[in-house]
């Protein structure tokens, strides 16, 4: 089961639809509190796709730290609207395997990032072509959803 924690409804639905189409079982939550409650009630958590700043409640960094107390190598894709250099998008200290996905992103970027962290054997997400591209060159969510 892939836990998705995303505060923006349209983005959450795009992520859920993309992952289901790729064959994953998905649990969708919209806040850190909801995510922690769901994760505490299941043992089927295979990975998490989490917004670093879901907009309200517990932030994604704190949620991921809590989830990794029970499962230190839980694969995670961290979604952010901040560029790599922004202090708000700093992923240091989160452990691994962790991949960063900067909004806007396309469906292929999401599935590649998730597959990369799930298949990681050294605790680091492998670099993908999508990770090396400029954010401006990626398909926007508006294009993906429209």
Order of alpha helices (4+ residues) and beta strands (2+ residues): beta-alpha-beta-alpha-beta-alpha-beta-beta-alpha-alpha-alpha
